[in-house]
Amino acid sequence: MDIRRKEESSRPQRRDAAQRRDAAPRTQARQAILMLVIFWALVLPALCRADGFIVVHDPPHPLPGHFSFAPLEVSFHRVSVAITDLVAVTTVDEEFYNPNDRRLEGTYIFPLPEGAHIDRFSMDINGRMMEAELLPADKARALYEEIVRKALDPALLEYVGRGAFKLRIFPIEPGSRKRVRISYTQLLRSDAGLVEYVYPLNTEKFSASPVRDVSVKVTLDGREQLKSVYCPTHPAEIRREGERRAVVGWEARDVWPDSDFKVIYSRTPNPVGIDFLASRSPGSDGYFMLLASPGITAAKGSVAPKDICFVLDTSGSMAGAKLAQAKKALGFCLANLNANDAFEIIRFSTEAEAQLGGLVPATKANLERARELVDGFTPIGGTAIGEALGKALALRGRSASPFMVIFLTDGLPTVGETQEDPLVDQVKKAGSAARIFSFGIGTDVNTHLLDRIADETRAVSQYVLPAEDIEVKVSSFYTKIREPVLSDISLSFTNPGVRITQVLPKRLPDLFNGDMLVVFGRYAGRGPSAARITGTFNGRPHEFTAEVGFPESEPDNTFIPRLWATRRVGVLLDEIRMHGESRELRDEVVSLARAFGIVTPYTAYLILEDEAGRGVPSPLRTFQELEDDRGARDAAKSAMESVRREAKSEASRSGRIAVDNSMAVQDLRSSTNLGQAARPEGLEKLLPASPAGSGTGGYRAAQARNYAQQVRVVNGRAFYQNGQIWTDSTAQSKRGLGNRQVRFGSEEYFEIVKKHPHAAQWLALGDSVDVVVDDTLIQVRR
């Protein structure tokens, strides 16, 4: 499923791109933009599709690079969804604007959500209630094909297989606005307690300009307790409001939305809800995703008391705002300790000093004393990281409570043990019971040391950049881990006929109240099984099971393979970063990145290296234009070389580039939605910015838009655009393919759509597409 911005229709865009490449200022203007090609492919927002659109009859001369049948602009688009148990009421409010100098008339088309059974649909246009005609899927297909034939644009083919509502709208005066309000009700389906809601937000890409305001708000309510609440498509905020209610929200400005907005949720009275989804192509191994959540309000007595040690760097480099913010962060954590917790504070500079004499109960008196001690911390001396970790780990005694360390430092170890490997070994010897959550403040930190410590202890490392607030970042994180539910978690399946491989994350993190465990993996075989999650609570083993099924074929849930692949690429890049590159690692990164459209500076350069080394014919290469641009190619090479250097030189493991590498790889490793997969935070810092004064408008903006969408992931496949042609990424790896030339818009062309409905979304990319259907490479040309 593609989540990048589709800013222009394929046919006019490719024509305009070709014209721009021949323009006089070609070399100078393309240089700066092409250096950002990979960055733009990642940072453009991961967006949701919009609902309906207006097809204008007899449209005016189309704007360059835009859909001829949709010359209107969308001013705003707001969606509000209320889901009570299985009944979803969707309300849409959007406004169309006619920027043209003539009166228009058109037909409003609303493609239905796939599989939706809508029993009520009402539409209010400018205060008048209008009746819309419901078209079943076969009649809707005829309507889509009619528009494709007339407009000579295949964009509407991606709706083949869906029904639609349509309504004629007239007149649309020059400079006027048409506000459309829609409300419809649908009954959702529950599959083993798991419910999926999809808003088919695809069509605002037809707006003649970016949509100023787009928002989606989904409110979940009902009689049973909510457990898993998950948005796999967008970086949405999920706010839990008690046991039975949650709000999922996402908004953006000045965007062209371009992907379905999906929410998955489950309800169960069980202490831990376990939910399972799979995706599998016939003849291939499958992919699965498992969600586990205790919900927002765990049962009484199910939140384990914890032992926690706060370790704070007070060396001289922490002077000023850094130490002031760190003190406030520590104050927040102290104020939010649970009554049955025990805690200690260790400050370190040249020496490490425990402040309370050991783990003490979180009583009012002890908390007051701790706050006074923290207020008195002053910055002075060196950085004795080894001694501080040693004192913290020594606190782990015979208590059955989970033991956590919140470790804040802004520097490299300068006192005592300063070498990375012995410090990591020190953590290993302490056993697997401790969880060390590290915060690197600034960029003068050894990223490998902090990341390895986090990995060894099933924790995470985070970095607070100079412009960020330490208090905000630490307090936000602490809120998520303040109530442990299950530690030392393992996952297994009981069917011996199903082989599970490449589970990510490899070491499962602890589960906290209000948290959700998201696990991806691969499987071979098929059949029913029990998913078994085991863990420790208060020193005693606990087990939770759920019946799941591994299907032989499952065409849906295509987000699962891509998210698995994104995590896998992150793991492989981290292995290269930590331990060095091998041919096996490099080949797997290249294969996954190309197949699943995972475009980063690192992966793009590895793909260039691979295809050049294998002598892949130019028409089948992935980044043909990137290869021809020295500036963009060198920027990608620089990013990849910085990762390679880290494994060879300890000096390369600190500094801004090292921090950016760590953050980027961690984002890939922990991706839970397609927004993260397409835009790992921090990668934008790896490539040089545009020259001063270049701006974002005119020619450069057009180039940026063109190259930003060089990669599209559609219906489970990645396509790469070079020149006028979109090329199926699977064509490069398949041998013995037949070849078939098909003219765009011909009867033969539409016959392919009818015979292979799953190919319609691929053909919707444009009028020049090379796509593999069965064992044939179909080459569509105008």
FISEDO-375864 format. One record per residue (C-alpha): x, y, z; residue in one letter. Coordinates in steps of 0.1 Angstrom, whole numbers, padded with zeros to 4 digits, always signed. Each point is the difference from the previous one (the first is absolute). Layout:
N
XYZA...
// end
This chain:
782
+0000+0000+0000M+0015+0034-0010D+0001+0027+0026I+0020+0026-0017R-0014+0032-0015R-0014-0003-0034K+0001+0036-0011E-0007-0003-0037E-0016-0025-0024S+0025-0023-0015S-0005+0008-0037R+0002+0038+0001P+0027-0002+0027Q+0023-0022-0021R-0005+0022-0030R+0008+0031+0020D+0030-0017+0016A+0014-0007-0034A-0005+0036-0010Q+0017+0012+0031R+0030-0023-0005R+0005+0017-0034D-0002+0035+0014A+0029+0024-0001A+0007+0001+0038P-0001-0037+0002R+0034-0007+0015T+0000+0027+0027Q-0036-0005+0012A+0000-0038+0000R+0033-0002+0019Q-0015+0013+0033A-0033-0018-0003I+0015-0033-0010L+0022+0001+0030M-0032-0002+0020L-0016-0028-0020V+0002-0026+0027I-0008+0024+0028F-0031+0012-0018W-0012-0035-0005A+0001-0004+0037L-0010+0033+0015V-0031+0008-0020L-0028-0008+0023P-0015-0034+0002A-0036+0010-0007L-0036-0013+0000C-0023-0002-0030R-0028+0024-0003A-0035-0012-0007D-0019+0013-0030G+0010+0022-0030F-0018+0019-0027I+0005-0011-0036V-0006+0031-0021V-0019-0004-0033H+0017+0019-0029D+0029+0012+0022P+0020+0031-0009P+0035-0003-0013H+0018-0020+0027P+0027+0015+0021L+0034-0013-0008P+0007-0032+0018G-0035-0005+0013H-0030-0023-0005F-0021+0013-0029S-0033-0012+0015F+0005+0017+0034A+0009+0037-0003P-0015+0009+0034L+0019+0006+0032E-0009-0015+0034V+0003+0027+0027S-0005-0023+0030F-0009-0036+0008H-0011-0011+0035R-0011-0034+0010V-0016-0010+0033S-0008-0036+0007V-0020-0013+0030A+0003-0038+0005I-0022-0016+0026T+0007-0037+0003D-0003-0010-0037L-0020+0029-0013V+0020+0028-0017A-0015+0034-0009V+0022+0020-0023T-0005+0037-0005T+0019+0018-0027V+0003+0038-0004D+0019+0014-0030E+0000+0030-0023E+0007+0002-0037F+0012+0033-0016Y-0002+0009-0038N+0031+0019-0008P-0010+0002-0037N-0015+0029-0018D-0030-0019-0013R-0031-0018+0014R+0004-0037+0004L-0023-0030+0005E+0011-0034+0012G-0008-0032+0018T+0010-0006+0036Y+0013-0036+0004I+0005-0017+0033F+0018-0034-0004P-0012-0023+0028L+0023-0015+0025P+0009-0035-0011E-0024-0026+0014G-0022+0027+0017A-0037-0005+0004H-0014+0034+0003I-0037+0003+0010D-0003+0037+0003R+0015+0028-0021F-0009+0036+0001S+0016+0030-0017M-0004+0037+0007D+0013+0024-0027I-0003+0037+0009N-0028-0006+0024G-0021-0022-0023R-0005-0037+0006M+0008-0019-0032M-0008-0036-0010E+0029-0019-0014A-0001-0031-0022E+0016-0032+0013L+0020-0018-0027L+0009-0037+0006P+0036-0010-0008A-0007-0010-0036D-0018+0033-0009K+0027+0019+0019A+0027-0017-0021R-0017+0010-0032A-0001+0036+0013L+0037+0000+0009Y+0009-0015-0034E-0021+0026-0018E+0019+0028+0017I+0033-0017-0007V-0008-0003-0037R-0012+0036-0002K+0027+0016+0020A+0028-0023-0013L+0012-0003+0036D+0000-0034+0018P-0001+0014+0036A-0035-0012+0007L+0008-0036-0007L+0011-0005+0036E-0036+0001+0010Y-0010-0029-0021V-0018-0025+0021G-0016+0026+0022R-0036+0013+0000G-0007+0037+0000A-0025+0028+0007F-0003+0026-0027K-0019+0033-0001L-0001+0027-0026R+0011+0035+0011I-0010+0031-0020F+0009+0029-0002P+0035+0005+0013I+0005+0037-0006E+0034+0016-0006P+0017+0008+0034G-0028-0018+0019S+0002-0026+0027R-0021-0032+0004K-0001-0014+0035R-0009-0037+0002V-0010-0017+0032R-0005-0037+0000I-0011-0025+0027S-0002-0037-0004Y-0004-0030+0022T+0016-0034-0004Q+0001-0032+0020L+0036-0012+0006L+0010-0036+0001R+0017-0016+0030S+0024-0028-0007D+0010-0019+0032A-0005+0033+0019G+0021+0021-0024L-0018+0028-0019V+0013+0021-0028E-0013+0034-0011Y+0012+0015-0033V-0007+0034-0013Y+0007+0000-0038P+0017+0033+0000L+0016-0001-0034N-0015+0026-0022T+0012+0033+0013E+0030-0005-0022K-0023+0013-0027F+0000+0034+0016S+0016+0026-0023A+0021+0013+0030S+0010-0015+0033P-0028-0003+0025V+0004+0027+0027R-0014-0020+0028D-0005-0038+0003V-0010-0018+0032S-0014-0034+0011V-0014-0007+0034K-0012-0034+0010V-0017-0005+0034T-0004-0036+0012L-0025-0008+0027D-0020-0030+0011G-0010-0025+0027R+0031-0021+0001E+0036+0009+0010Q+0022+0013-0027L+0034-0018-0003K+0019+0006-0033S-0005+0033-0018V+0022+0003-0030Y+0004+0022-0031C+0023-0017-0024P-0002+0026-0027T+0008+0034+0016H+0019+0014+0029P-0032+0007+0018A-0004+0010+0037E-0019-0026+0020I-0014+0013+0033R-0016-0025+0024R-0028+0013+0022E-0007-0028+0024G-0006-0036-0006E-0027+0003-0028R+0008+0031-0019R+0028+0013-0022A+0005+0028-0025V+0022-0004-0031V+0010+0032-0017G+0021+0012-0029W+0003+0033-0017E+0021+0018-0026A+0001+0032-0020R+0008+0009-0036D+0001-0036-0012V-0012-0023-0027W-0014-0030+0020P+0007-0033-0016D-0007-0031+0021S-0028-0018+0018D-0004+0009+0037F-0003-0032+0019K-0007-0007+0037V+0001-0035+0015I-0013-0007+0035Y-0011-0028+0022S-0022-0004+0031R+0003-0028+0025T-0003-0004+0038P+0032-0021+0000N+0029+0015+0020P+0021+0002-0031V-0016+0002-0034G+0019-0019-0028I-0009+0008-0036D+0014-0014-0032F+0000+0009-0037L+0017-0017-0030A+0009+0008-0036S+0010-0025-0026R+0004-0003-0037S-0007-0034-0016P+0031-0021-0002G+0020+0021+0024S+0007+0000+0037D-0022+0023+0019G+0003+0029+0024Y-0018+0006+0033F-0005+0027+0025M-0009-0006+0037L-0013+0026+0024L-0001-0005+0037A-0015+0026+0024S-0012+0001+0036P-0021+0030-0008G+0001+0034+0018I-0012-0011+0034T+0015-0033+0012A-0019-0020+0025A+0006+0007+0037K+0033-0015+0010G+0012-0006-0035S+0024+0029-0001V+0033-0012+0015A+0019+0022+0025P+0033+0010-0015K+0035+0008+0012D+0014+0029-0019I+0033+0019+0001C+0005+0034-0016F+0036+0006-0011V+0008+0036-0008L+0032+0014-0016D+0010+0032+0019T+0034+0005-0017S+0011+0035-0010G-0014-0003-0035S-0035-0002+0015M+0001+0036+0012A-0028+0023-0008G-0033-0009-0017A+0009-0037-0003K+0003-0007+0037L-0030+0023+0008A-0022-0020-0024Q+0014-0033+0012A-0009+0009+0036K-0036+0008-0011K-0002-0033-0018A+0011-0018+0031L-0025+0020+0020G-0028-0012-0023F+0011-0036+0003C+0001+0002+0038L-0034+0015+0002A-0014-0029-0021N+0015-0029+0019L-0026-0025+0011N-0006-0004+0038A+0014-0035+0000N+0032+0009-0020D+0035+0002+0014A+0026+0024-0014F+0035+0014+0002E+0018+0029-0016I+0037-0001-0011I+0017+0032-0012R+0034-0004-0017F+0028+0022-0012S+0036-0009+0009T-0015-0024+0026E-0034-0016+0003A-0020+0005+0031E-0032-0017+0012A-0022+0025+0016Q-0024-0020+0022L+0022-0029+0011G-0018-0026-0020G-0035-0007-0013L-0026+0017+0022V-0038-0001+0000P-0017+0028-0019A-0014+0016+0032T-0008+0037+0003K+0030+0006+0022A+0024-0018-0023N-0013+0018-0030L+0004+0033+0017E+0035-0008+0010R+0008-0011-0036A-0013+0032-0015R+0022+0021+0024E+0030-0020-0010L-0007+0004-0037V-0005+0038+0004D+0035+0002+0015G+0018-0017-0030F+0027+0021-0016T+0020-0006-0031P+0037-0008+0005I+0026-0026-0009G+0004-0028-0025G-0022-0029-0012T+0003-0033+0019A-0025-0020-0019I+0014-0034+0010G-0001+0007+0037E-0036+0014-0003A-0013-0030-0018L+0018-0023+0025G-0017+0016+0030K-0034-0001-0017A+0003-0036-0010L+0011-0009+0035A-0034+0010+0013L-0016-0029-0017R-0005-0024+0029G-0024-0028+0009R-0032+0021-0006S-0024-0016-0025A-0009+0035-0013S+0010+0011-0035P+0033+0020+0003F+0004+0031-0023M+0027+0025-0004V-0006+0034-0016I+0034+0011-0011F+0007+0036-0012L+0034+0012-0013T+0013+0026-0023D+0036-0012-0005G+0025-0028-0008L+0015-0019+0030P+0031+0018+0011T+0006-0014+0035V+0007-0036+0009G-0009-0025-0027E-0004+0019-0032T+0000-0029-0026Q-0033-0010-0015E+0003-0038+0001D+0010-0003+0037P-0029+0023+0009L-0025-0022-0019V+0015-0031+0015D-0006+0015+0034Q-0037+0003-0008V-0001-0036-0014K+0015-0014+0032K-0028+0016+0020A-0025-0024-0017G-0031+0006-0019S-0022+0013+0028A+0009+0037-0003A-0015+0023-0026R+0023+0030-0008I-0018+0027-0018F+0026+0025-0013S-0004+0036-0010F+0029+0015-0019G-0001+0038+0005I+0015+0019-0029G+0023-0016-0025T+0032-0005+0019D-0010-0036+0011V+0011-0034-0011N-0030-0012-0019T+0012-0036-0002H+0005-0002+0037L-0035+0013+0009L-0017-0021-0028D+0018-0032+0010R-0008+0004+0037I-0037+0005-0010A+0000-0030-0022D+0017-0022+0026E-0027+0009+0026T-0031-0001-0022R-0003+0038+0004A+0003+0029-0024V+0024+0029-0005S-0012+0035-0009Q+0018+0032-0010Y-0008+0035+0011V+0013+0024-0027L+0012+0035+0010P-0032+0017-0011A-0022-0025+0019E-0012+0002+0036D+0013-0027+0023I-0029+0003+0024E-0026-0006-0027V+0017-0030-0016K+0008-0018+0033V-0033+0007+0017S-0019-0012-0031S+0020-0032-0001F-0003-0006+0037Y-0038+0003-0002T-0001-0031-0023K+0021-0022+0023I-0012+0010+0034R-0023-0031+0005E+0016-0033-0010P-0024-0029-0007V+0022-0028-0014L+0037-0004-0004S+0024-0025-0016D-0025-0006-0027I+0002-0029-0025S-0023-0010-0029L-0006-0034-0014S-0025-0019-0022F-0012-0035+0007T-0005-0013-0036N+0031-0020-0009P-0010+0001-0036G+0005+0038-0001V+0036+0012-0001R+0005+0035+0015I+0031+0020-0011T+0014+0035+0002Q-0021+0013+0028V+0004+0037+0007L+0009+0012+0025P+0022-0029+0008K+0001+0008+0037R-0035+0009+0010L-0003+0030+0023P-0019+0001+0033D-0037+0008-0002L-0014+0030+0019F-0035+0011+0010N-0015+0019-0029G+0027-0012-0023D-0001-0024-0030M+0025-0026-0012L+0002-0001-0038V+0018-0030-0014V+0007-0008-0037F+0013-0033-0015G+0000-0025-0028R-0015-0034-0002Y-0001-0031-0022A-0027-0027+0002G-0036+0006+0008R-0028-0009+0025G-0014+0010+0034P+0023+0005+0029S+0000+0015+0035A+0021+0032+0005A+0016-0003+0035R+0015+0031+0018I+0019-0008+0032T+0015+0025+0024G+0008+0008+0036T-0022+0019+0024F+0013+0006+0035N+0025-0028-0004G-0026-0026-0011R-0005-0013-0035P-0032+0009-0018H-0014-0012-0033E-0026+0013-0025F-0012-0018-0031T-0022+0007-0029A-0012-0021-0030E+0014+0012-0033V+0001-0012-0036G+0029-0001-0025F-0017+0002-0034P+0013-0015-0033E-0011+0031-0018S-0010+0035+0013E+0001+0029-0026P-0010+0026+0026D+0021+0017+0027N+0028+0010-0024T+0013+0025+0025F+0013-0030+0020I+0028-0011-0024P+0012+0035-0006R+0002+0008+0037L+0018-0033+0007W+0024+0008-0028A+0006+0035+0013T+0008-0014+0034R+0023-0026-0015R+0019+0026-0021V+0005+0020+0033G+0014-0031+0017V+0024-0007-0029L+0012+0036-0002L+0005+0000+0037D+0021-0032-0003E+0021+0017-0027I+0003+0031+0021R+0011-0019+0032M+0021-0029-0014H+0008+0007-0036G-0013-0009-0034E-0001-0034-0017S-0012-0010-0034R-0029-0019+0016E-0012+0030+0020L+0004+0023-0030R-0019-0023-0024D-0029-0004+0024E-0003+0037+0006V+0000+0006-0038V-0026-0027-0007S-0024+0011+0027L+0004+0038-0007A-0007-0004-0037R-0029-0025+0004A-0018+0020+0026F+0009+0036-0010G+0020+0008+0032I+0018+0031-0012V+0027+0014+0023T+0033+0016-0009P+0017-0033+0011Y-0022-0023-0019T+0000+0021-0032A+0038+0000-0002Y+0002-0037+0007L-0025-0006-0029I+0021+0021-0023L+0031-0020+0009E-0018-0033-0004D-0015+0007-0034E+0032+0015-0014A+0019-0031+0012G-0025-0024-0015R-0002+0018-0033G-0038+0004+0002V-0013+0014-0033P-0007+0037+0002S-0038-0002-0007P-0004-0023+0030L+0022+0020+0025R-0017+0014+0030T+0014+0036+0002F+0011+0008-0035Q-0002+0038+0004E+0017-0001+0034L+0029-0019-0016E+0005+0028-0025D+0001+0028+0026D+0033+0002+0018R-0011+0022+0028G-0029-0022+0011A+0021-0032-0005R+0028+0014+0021D-0024+0011+0028A-0014-0036+0002A+0035-0014-0001K+0011+0023+0029S-0029-0012+0021A+0008-0037-0006M+0037+0005+0006E-0007+0017+0033S-0017-0032+0011V+0029-0021-0012R+0025+0021+0018R-0017-0005+0034E+0009-0037+0001A+0036+0008-0007K+0007+0031+0021S-0012+0007+0036E+0006+0037-0008A-0028-0001-0025S-0025-0012+0025R-0007+0034+0015S-0009+0033-0015G-0031+0012-0019R+0003-0024-0029I+0003-0030+0024A-0030+0011+0020V-0020+0005-0032D+0010-0035-0012N-0010-0016+0032S-0034+0018+0001M-0007-0008-0037A+0008-0037+0005V-0020-0002+0032Q-0030+0015-0017D+0002-0027-0027L+0004-0028+0026R-0030+0011+0020S-0024+0010-0029S-0036-0006+0009T-0018+0019-0027N+0006+0009-0036L+0006+0036+0009G+0031-0010+0019Q+0011-0024-0027A+0000+0029-0025A+0013+0027+0022R+0025-0011+0027P+0007+0030+0021E+0035+0014-0003G+0008-0012-0035L-0006+0035-0014E+0032+0011+0018K+0021-0024-0020L-0002+0019-0033L+0011+0035-0007P-0026+0027-0001A-0009+0020-0031S+0023+0030-0007P-0010+0032+0018A-0027+0019-0019G-0011-0029-0021S-0035+0000+0014G-0026-0026-0005T-0020+0014-0028G+0001+0000-0037G+0023-0023-0019Y+0017-0015+0031R-0033-0008+0017A-0012-0018-0031A+0032-0020-0001Q-0004-0008+0037A-0035-0012-0006R+0011-0021-0030N+0028-0018+0018Y-0018-0004+0033A-0023-0025-0016Q+0025-0020-0020Q-0009-0029+0023V-0036-0012+0004R-0011-0031+0020V-0033-0011-0014V-0020-0031+0009N+0031-0017+0015G+0025+0009-0027R+0026+0027-0004A+0001+0019-0033F+0028+0024-0010Y-0004+0028-0025Q+0027+0009-0024N-0008+0024-0028G-0035-0008-0011Q-0001-0036+0011I-0011-0016+0033W+0019-0033+0004T-0011-0029+0021D+0028-0008+0025S-0007-0038-0004T+0009+0001-0037A+0037+0002+0008Q+0001-0032+0020S-0023-0022-0020K+0014-0022-0028R-0017-0014-0031G-0026+0028-0001L-0021+0003-0031G-0004+0034-0016N-0033+0016-0011R-0004+0035-0015Q-0034+0016+0008V-0012+0034-0012R-0014+0021+0028F-0038+0004-0002G-0005-0027-0025S-0026-0028+0003E+0029-0024+0008E+0010+0024+0028Y-0034+0000+0016F-0003-0038-0004E+0031-0003+0022I-0018+0020+0027V-0030-0023-0002K+0020-0032-0001K+0024+0011+0028H-0018+0024+0023P+0030+0000+0024H+0021+0016-0028A-0023+0030-0003A+0018+0019+0028Q+0033-0006-0017W-0013+0012-0034L-0014+0031+0018A+0036+0013+0004L+0000+0014-0036G-0001-0006-0037D+0035-0014-0002S+0004-0029+0024V+0021-0032+0000D-0018-0025+0022V+0003-0037+0007V-0034-0018-0002V+0003-0038+0004D+0031-0009-0020D-0001+0029-0024T+0015+0034-0001L-0028+0022-0013I+0014+0032-0015Q-0027+0027-0002V+0007+0029-0023R-0019+0029-0015R
// end
